[in-house]
Amino acid sequence: MALTPIWLALAAATANLLGAYAVIRQRRTGLLAIDTSLAFGAGFMVAVVLVGILPTVFSDAGGLAPIYVLGGYLFVHLAQHVVAPHFHFGEETHDVSGAAAFSALLGLSLHTFFDGVAIASGFLVSSKLGVLLFLAVLLHKLPEGVAIASVSLAGGHRERQALGAAAVLGASTVVGVLMTEFVAPLRNHGLAIAAGVTLYVAASNLVPEIQTRRGWALPAAFFGGALALLVGEVFLRGLG
């Protein structure tokens, strides 16, 4: 089966469900692995943006490219601090209101939509960049599932509703892929916008979560994620 944006978006959506399942079943070992994935993914995403996306965007998109990158960054900031002001990545351990749980779902859905835009936009440039962006998305899909399921449960919803919230995030990613293929502004500028979105999620969402943990395991995973991007670049270049 050929790698296509829609199949990769469906694979990423499945990771949202797996993260939610770990919360619902209280799989502590699974949650610890997801914390490590969060740190590794943050390093990988920062490296993808700085090494993989921005050079392509700035060389191909012209003088307005930095504006679109900044717009993507500011958009996520707006969504998470206005639409979902109490949202954070990681497991929610305090009770929240039903309205807060809904706002977290809405705000995170806006972000996951651009996960799909990132995957589809990457493939419009090259299969290599598309695969790298898919991996960047996949690595933070598990923490997304953990976050939305735990917020949903903390808001008084049932386990089935928590899984449903994770499914909404996955569906939003698929919609992002489909709209990028058919909506001209996303097709033309989606990669630059996705660069800003990805940079915000990595540097402003995931890195602060890592910094609250003690020990060397998560910082080591963060640096490992950045190194993995560089190794992946070399490997994919070798495959042509």
C-alpha positions in Angstrom: 0.0 0.0 0.0 1.4 3.4 -1.0 2.0 6.0 1.6 -0.6 8.7 1.1 -1.6 11.6 3.4 -5.0 10.2 4.1 -3.7 6.8 5.2 -1.1 8.4 7.4 -3.7 10.8 8.9 -5.8 7.7 9.8 -2.8 6.1 11.4 -2.1 9.3 13.4 -5.8 9.4 14.5 -5.5 5.9 15.8 -2.7 7.2 18.1 -5.2 9.6 19.6 -7.4 6.7 20.6 -4.5 4.7 22.0 -3.5 7.6 24.3 -7.1 7.9 25.5 -7.3 4.2 26.1 -4.2 4.3 28.3 -6.0 6.9 30.5 -9.3 5.1 30.7 -7.6 1.8 31.6 -5.2 3.5 33.9 -2.2 1.8 32.3 0.6 3.4 34.3 3.3 1.8 32.3 1.6 3.1 29.2 1.4 6.6 30.6 5.1 6.6 31.4 5.9 5.6 27.9 3.7 8.4 26.6 5.6 10.9 28.8 8.7 9.7 27.1 7.0 10.0 23.7 6.0 13.6 24.6 9.6 14.5 25.2 11.0 12.7 22.2 8.3 14.2 20.0 9.0 17.7 21.2 12.7 17.4 20.2 11.7 15.8 16.9 9.2 18.5 16.1 11.5 21.4 16.9 14.1 19.9 14.6 11.5 19.2 11.8 10.5 22.9 11.8 14.0 24.4 11.9 15.7 21.9 9.7 13.0 20.4 7.5 10.2 23.0 7.0 11.5 26.5 7.3 14.3 26.3 4.6 11.7 24.9 2.2 9.1 27.5 3.1 11.4 30.4 2.9 12.8 29.3 -0.5 9.5 28.5 -2.1 6.8 30.7 -0.6 8.4 34.2 -1.1 8.4 37.2 1.1 5.1 36.5 2.8 6.3 33.1 4.2 7.4 34.5 7.6 3.9 36.1 8.0 2.2 32.8 7.5 4.6 31.1 9.9 3.9 33.8 12.6 0.2 33.5 11.8 0.2 29.8 12.5 2.0 30.3 15.8 -0.3 33.1 16.9 -3.4 31.1 15.9 -2.6 28.2 18.2 -1.8 30.6 21.0 -5.2 32.3 20.5 -7.0 29.0 20.4 -5.4 27.6 23.6 -5.5 30.8 25.7 -8.9 32.1 24.6 -10.9 29.0 23.5 -9.3 26.6 25.9 -7.5 28.7 28.6 -7.0 25.8 31.0 -5.8 23.2 28.6 -2.4 21.6 28.9 -0.7 18.5 27.5 -0.4 15.6 29.8 -2.9 13.9 32.2 -5.4 16.1 34.0 -5.5 15.3 37.7 -8.0 17.9 38.9 -11.7 18.2 38.4 -12.8 20.6 35.8 -16.2 21.9 34.6 -18.0 20.4 31.6 -17.6 23.7 29.8 -13.8 23.6 30.3 -13.7 20.0 28.9 -15.7 21.1 25.9 -13.5 24.2 25.3 -10.4 21.9 25.5 -11.9 19.7 22.9 -12.7 22.6 20.6 -9.2 24.2 21.1 -7.4 21.0 20.5 -9.5 20.1 17.5 -8.3 23.4 15.8 -4.8 22.3 16.5 -5.3 18.7 15.2 -6.9 20.1 12.0 -3.5 21.7 11.3 -1.8 18.3 12.0 -3.6 17.1 8.9 -2.7 20.3 7.0 1.0 19.7 7.9 1.0 16.1 6.6 -0.8 17.0 3.4 1.3 20.1 2.8 4.5 18.1 3.3 3.6 15.6 0.7 2.9 18.4 -1.8 6.6 19.3 -1.5 8.1 15.8 -1.3 7.4 12.4 0.0 10.4 12.8 2.4 9.0 15.9 4.0 5.6 14.4 4.2 6.9 11.3 6.1 8.9 13.5 8.4 5.9 15.6 9.2 3.7 12.5 9.7 6.3 11.3 12.3 6.2 14.6 14.0 2.4 14.5 14.2 2.4 10.9 15.3 4.7 11.4 18.2 2.5 14.0 19.9 -0.8 12.2 19.1 -0.5 9.9 22.1 -0.1 12.9 24.5 -3.1 14.5 22.8 -5.2 11.5 23.5 -4.1 11.4 27.1 -4.9 15.1 27.5 -8.3 15.1 26.0 -9.4 11.8 27.6 -8.3 12.9 31.1 -9.9 16.3 30.7 -13.1 14.7 29.6 -13.1 12.3 32.6 -12.3 15.2 34.9 -15.2 17.1 33.5 -17.6 14.3 34.6 -18.0 12.5 31.3 -18.1 8.8 30.9 -15.3 6.6 29.5 -17.1 6.2 26.2 -17.4 10.0 25.8 -13.7 10.3 26.6 -12.9 7.9 23.7 -15.3 9.8 21.6 -13.5 13.1 22.3 -10.2 11.4 21.2 -12.0 10.2 18.0 -13.1 13.8 17.3 -9.4 14.9 17.4 -8.5 12.1 15.0 -11.3 13.0 12.6 -10.2 16.6 12.7 -6.7 15.5 11.4 -8.3 13.6 8.6 -10.4 16.7 7.7 -7.2 18.8 7.6 -5.7 16.5 5.0 -8.8 16.5 2.8 -9.3 20.3 3.0 -5.6 20.9 2.1 -6.1 19.0 -1.1 -9.2 21.0 -2.2 -8.8 24.5 -0.6 -6.4 26.6 -2.5 -5.1 28.9 0.4 -4.3 25.8 2.5 -2.7 24.1 -0.5 -0.6 27.1 -1.2 0.3 28.3 2.3 -0.5 25.4 4.5 3.1 24.3 5.0 4.1 27.8 6.3 1.1 27.9 8.6 1.8 24.3 9.8 5.4 25.4 10.6 4.1 28.0 13.0 1.6 25.6 14.5 4.1 22.8 15.0 6.7 25.2 16.5 4.1 26.4 19.0 3.0 22.9 20.0 6.6 21.8 20.5 8.2 24.8 22.1 5.2 26.3 24.0 3.1 23.2 24.9 5.4 20.2 25.1 8.7 21.6 26.3 7.1 23.3 29.4 5.6 19.9 30.3 9.0 18.3 30.1 10.5 21.0 32.3 8.1 20.2 35.2 9.6 16.6 35.5 12.7 15.8 37.5 15.5 13.6 36.3 17.4 13.1 33.1 15.2 10.7 31.3 12.9 13.2 29.6 15.6 15.7 28.7 17.6 12.8 27.2 14.5 11.8 25.2 14.1 15.4 24.0 17.7 15.5 22.6 17.2 12.0 21.2 14.2 13.3 19.2 16.2 16.1 17.7 19.0 13.7 16.8 16.5 11.2 15.3 15.3 13.9 12.9 18.9 14.5 11.7 19.4 10.7 11.3 16.1 10.4 9.5 17.0 13.1 7.1 20.2 11.3 6.1 18.4 8.0 5.8 15.6 9.3 3.6 18.1 11.2 1.5 19.9 7.9 0.9 16.7 6.3 -0.2 16.2 9.1 -2.7 
